[in-house]
Amino acid sequence: MEDITQVAEFFSIVHHIPGRIRIRVNVSKLPAIKKWAKKTTLREILPANEEGESFIITLLQSLPAVKNIKVNAIVGSATIEYDKNLFEPSLWESWVKKENLAQIEAKLNEFSQNLDIG
């Protein structure tokens, strides 16, 4: 659950409607993001060469609920289109607020069993 909590610190929600969320990276956390991406145990389920925020985007793209991610590197934001039936909208809000983390972890574990990483 530490990884889930850590990722929540890296972002804030700019705008959210069910099925679409825009998040912005906390620029002051960029060094921490790069450090986290190198040491996270999530690399075991998603072997990727990306670093920092690129690794997080790759990780999010691997989730079955995520349909599309558009990154705006200039402003440090990403718009994530997702299936609101697979990942309830309230879970995004809870994640960033570090609430209901056990429920979020359970949902992500469920997804990780179905990841297509080959």
ZANUKOL-654589 format. One line per 10 residues: for each residue x, y, z of N, C-alpha, C. Coordinates in Angstrom, 1 decimal. Atoms other than C-alpha are relative to their C-alpha. Layout:
% residues N
X Y Z X Y Z X Y Z ~ ...
END
This chain:
% residues 118
0.8 -1.2 0.0 0.0 0.0 0.0 0.9 1.3 0.0 ~ -0.9 -1.2 0.0 3.0 2.3 0.4 0.1 0.6 -1.4 ~ -0.1 -0.6 1.4 3.3 2.6 -3.4 -1.2 0.8 -0.4 ~ 1.3 -0.7 0.3 -0.3 3.6 -3.7 -0.1 1.3 0.7 ~ -0.1 -1.2 -0.8 0.1 6.2 -1.0 1.0 1.0 -0.6 ~ -1.1 -0.8 0.5 3.3 7.5 -2.5 -0.5 0.7 -1.3 ~ 0.4 -0.6 1.3 1.8 8.0 -6.0 -1.0 1.1 0.2 ~ 1.0 -1.0 -0.3 -1.1 9.9 -4.5 0.6 1.4 0.3 ~ -0.7 -1.3 -0.3 1.4 12.6 -3.3 0.5 0.7 -1.2 ~ -0.6 -0.6 1.2 2.6 13.2 -6.8 -0.9 0.9 -0.8
1.0 -0.7 0.9 -0.6 14.6 -8.3 -1.1 0.7 0.7 ~ 1.3 -0.6 -0.5 -3.6 16.8 -7.8 -1.0 -0.1 -1.1 ~ 1.1 0.1 1.0 -6.9 16.7 -9.6 -0.3 1.4 -0.4 ~ 0.3 -1.3 0.6 -7.5 19.6 -11.9 -1.5 0.1 -0.4 ~ 1.4 0.1 0.5 -10.9 18.5 -13.3 -0.4 -1.4 0.0 ~ 0.4 1.4 0.0 -13.0 15.4 -13.0 -1.5 -0.1 -0.3 ~ 1.4 0.4 0.3 -16.2 14.1 -14.6 0.1 -1.5 -0.1 ~ 0.0 1.5 0.1 -17.1 10.4 -14.5 0.5 -0.4 -1.4 ~ -0.6 0.5 1.3 -15.0 8.7 -17.2 1.2 0.8 -0.5 ~ -1.1 -0.8 0.5 -12.5 11.5 -17.6 0.6 0.9 1.2
-0.6 -0.7 -1.1 -10.0 13.0 -15.1 1.3 0.7 -0.5 ~ -1.2 -0.7 0.4 -7.3 15.6 -15.6 0.8 0.2 1.3 ~ -0.9 -0.2 -1.2 -4.4 15.5 -13.1 1.2 0.8 -0.4 ~ -1.2 -0.8 0.2 -1.4 17.7 -12.7 1.0 -0.5 1.0 ~ -1.2 0.5 -0.9 2.0 16.6 -11.4 0.4 1.2 0.9 ~ -0.5 -0.9 -1.0 3.2 18.3 -8.3 1.5 0.2 -0.3 ~ -1.4 -0.3 0.5 6.4 19.9 -9.8 1.0 -0.1 1.1 ~ -1.0 0.1 -1.1 8.1 20.0 -6.4 0.3 -1.4 0.4 ~ -0.2 1.5 -0.3 7.8 16.2 -6.2 0.8 -0.7 -1.2 ~ -0.7 0.7 1.1 9.7 15.5 -9.5 1.2 -0.8 0.4
-1.1 0.9 -0.4 12.8 14.3 -7.8 -0.4 -1.2 0.8 ~ 0.5 1.1 -0.7 10.8 12.1 -5.5 -0.7 -1.0 -1.0 ~ 0.6 0.9 1.0 8.9 10.7 -8.5 1.0 -0.8 -0.7 ~ -1.1 0.8 0.6 12.1 9.7 -10.2 0.6 -1.0 0.9 ~ -0.5 1.0 -1.0 13.4 8.1 -7.1 -0.9 -1.1 0.2 ~ 1.0 1.1 -0.2 10.2 6.2 -6.5 -0.1 -0.9 -1.2 ~ 0.1 0.8 1.2 10.0 5.0 -10.1 1.2 -1.0 -0.1 ~ -1.2 0.9 0.0 13.5 3.4 -9.7 -0.1 -1.1 1.0 ~ 0.0 1.1 -1.1 12.7 1.5 -6.5 -1.3 -0.7 0.2 ~ 1.3 0.5 -0.2 9.0 0.7 -6.7 0.0 -1.5 -0.3
0.2 1.5 0.2 8.0 -3.0 -6.4 -0.9 -0.2 -1.2 ~ 0.9 0.2 1.2 5.5 -2.3 -9.2 0.8 -0.3 -1.2 ~ -0.8 0.4 1.1 8.4 -2.8 -11.6 0.0 -1.5 -0.2 ~ 0.1 1.5 0.1 8.0 -6.5 -10.9 -1.2 -0.4 -0.8 ~ 1.1 0.4 0.8 4.6 -6.6 -12.5 -0.1 0.7 -1.3 ~ 0.0 -0.8 1.2 5.3 -4.0 -15.2 1.5 0.4 -0.3 ~ -1.4 -0.4 0.3 8.9 -4.2 -16.4 0.1 1.0 -1.1 ~ -0.1 -1.1 0.9 9.4 -0.9 -18.1 1.3 0.7 0.2 ~ -1.3 -0.7 0.0 12.5 1.1 -19.0 -0.2 1.5 0.4 ~ 0.2 -1.4 -0.2 10.8 4.4 -18.4 0.4 0.4 1.4
-0.3 -0.6 -1.3 11.7 6.7 -15.5 -1.0 1.0 0.4 ~ 0.8 -1.0 -0.5 9.8 9.0 -13.3 -1.5 0.0 -0.5 ~ 1.4 -0.1 0.4 6.5 10.3 -14.6 -0.4 -0.9 -1.2 ~ 0.3 0.8 1.1 6.8 8.3 -17.8 -0.3 -1.4 0.5 ~ 0.3 1.3 -0.6 6.8 5.1 -15.7 -1.4 0.0 0.5 ~ 1.4 -0.1 -0.6 3.6 6.2 -13.9 -1.0 0.0 -1.1 ~ 0.9 0.0 1.2 1.9 6.9 -17.3 -0.1 -1.4 -0.5 ~ 0.0 1.4 0.5 2.9 3.4 -18.5 -0.8 -0.9 0.9 ~ 0.7 0.8 -1.0 1.6 1.9 -15.3 -1.5 0.2 -0.1 ~ 1.4 -0.3 0.1 -1.7 3.7 -15.6 -0.6 -0.5 -1.3
0.4 0.5 1.3 -2.0 2.8 -19.3 -0.3 -1.5 0.0 ~ 0.1 1.5 0.0 -1.7 -0.9 -18.4 -1.3 -0.4 0.7 ~ 1.3 0.4 -0.8 -4.9 -0.8 -16.2 -1.1 -0.2 -1.0 ~ 1.1 0.3 0.9 -7.9 -2.3 -17.9 -1.0 1.1 -0.1 ~ 1.0 -1.1 -0.1 -10.1 0.6 -16.8 0.4 1.2 -0.9 ~ -0.5 -1.2 0.7 -7.9 3.2 -18.6 -0.1 -0.2 -1.5 ~ 0.2 0.1 1.4 -8.9 3.8 -22.2 1.0 0.8 -0.8 ~ -0.9 -0.9 0.8 -6.6 6.7 -23.2 0.6 1.0 1.0 ~ -0.6 -1.1 -0.8 -4.1 9.1 -21.6 0.6 1.0 -1.0 ~ -0.7 -1.0 0.8 -3.1 12.4 -23.2 0.8 0.8 1.0
-0.9 -0.7 -0.9 -0.1 14.1 -21.6 0.3 1.4 -0.6 ~ -0.4 -1.3 0.4 0.5 17.8 -21.8 1.3 0.3 0.8 ~ -1.3 -0.1 -0.7 4.2 18.0 -20.8 0.3 1.5 0.3 ~ -0.2 -1.4 -0.2 4.2 21.8 -21.1 -0.5 0.5 1.4 ~ 0.6 -0.4 -1.2 1.8 22.3 -18.2 0.1 -1.1 1.1 ~ -0.2 1.1 -1.0 2.6 18.9 -16.5 -1.3 -0.6 0.4 ~ 1.2 0.7 -0.4 -0.8 17.4 -16.7 -0.3 -1.1 -1.0 ~ 0.4 1.1 0.8 -2.4 14.3 -18.0 -1.6 -0.1 0.1 ~ 1.4 0.2 0.0 -6.0 13.7 -19.1 -0.2 -1.5 -0.2 ~ 0.2 1.4 0.0 -7.1 10.1 -18.4 -1.5 -0.3 -0.3
1.4 0.5 0.2 -10.2 8.6 -20.0 0.0 -1.4 0.5 ~ 0.1 1.3 -0.7 -11.4 5.6 -18.1 -1.4 -0.5 -0.1 ~ 1.3 0.7 -0.1 -14.2 3.1 -17.9 -0.5 0.2 1.4 ~ 0.6 -0.3 -1.3 -16.3 4.4 -15.0 -0.6 -1.2 0.7 ~ 0.6 1.2 -0.5 -17.8 1.0 -14.6 1.0 -1.0 0.6 ~ -1.1 0.9 -0.5 -14.4 -0.7 -14.0 0.7 0.7 1.2 ~ -0.7 -0.7 -1.0 -12.9 2.0 -11.8 -0.9 1.2 0.4 ~ 1.0 -1.0 -0.4 -15.5 4.1 -9.9 0.6 1.4 0.1 ~ -0.6 -1.4 0.0 -15.0 7.9 -10.2 0.4 0.4 1.4 ~ -0.4 -0.4 -1.4 -14.9 8.3 -6.4 1.3 -0.6 0.4
-1.3 0.5 -0.4 -11.8 6.1 -6.2 1.1 0.9 -0.4 ~ -1.1 -0.9 0.3 -9.7 8.6 -8.1 0.1 1.1 1.0 ~ 0.1 -1.0 -1.0 -10.8 11.3 -5.7 0.6 -0.5 1.3 ~ -0.5 0.6 -1.3 -10.1 9.0 -2.7 1.5 -0.2 -0.1 ~ -1.4 0.3 0.2 -6.7 8.0 -4.1 0.9 1.3 0.3 ~ -0.8 -1.2 -0.2 -5.4 11.6 -4.3 -0.1 0.5 1.4 ~ 0.2 -0.4 -1.4 -6.8 12.3 -0.8 0.5 -1.0 1.0 ~ -0.6 1.1 -0.8 -5.2 9.1 0.5 -1.1 -0.5 0.9 ~ 1.1 0.6 -0.7 -8.6 7.8 1.6 -0.4 -1.3 -0.7 ~ 0.5 1.3 0.5 -10.1 4.3 1.1 1.2 -0.8 -0.8
-1.1 0.6 0.7 -6.6 3.0 0.1 -0.1 -1.5 0.0 ~ 0.2 1.5 0.1 -7.4 -0.6 1.0 -0.9 -0.4 -1.1 ~ 0.9 0.3 1.1 -10.3 -0.5 -1.5 0.7 0.2 -1.3 ~ -0.7 -0.3 1.2 -8.1 1.1 -4.1 1.0 -1.1 -0.3 ~ -1.0 1.0 0.1 -5.3 -1.4 -3.5 -0.7 -1.3 -0.5 ~ 0.7 1.2 0.4 -7.8 -4.3 -3.8 -0.4 0.1 -1.5 ~ 0.4 -0.2 1.4 -9.1 -2.9 -7.2 1.3 -0.1 -0.9 ~ -1.2 0.0 0.8 -5.5 -2.4 -8.5 0.6 -1.4 0.0 ~ -0.4 1.4 0.0 -4.6 -5.9 -7.4 -0.8 -0.9 -0.9 ~ 0.9 0.7 1.0 -7.6 -7.2 -9.3 0.4 0.2 -1.4
-0.5 -0.3 1.3 -6.4 -5.4 -12.3 1.3 -0.6 -0.4 ~ -1.4 0.5 0.3 -2.8 -6.5 -12.0 0.0 -1.5 -0.3 ~ 0.1 1.4 0.3 -3.9 -10.1 -12.2 -0.4 -0.2 -1.5 ~ 0.5 0.1 1.4 -5.3 -9.3 -15.7 0.9 0.8 -0.9 ~ -0.9 -0.8 0.9 -2.4 -7.1 -17.0 0.6 -0.8 -1.1 ~ -0.6 0.6 1.2 -1.2 -7.8 -20.5 1.4 0.7 -0.1 ~ -1.3 -0.6 0.0 2.5 -7.2 -20.0 1.0 -0.7 -0.9 ~ -0.8 0.8 0.9 3.8 -9.6 -22.6 -0.1 0.5 -1.3
END
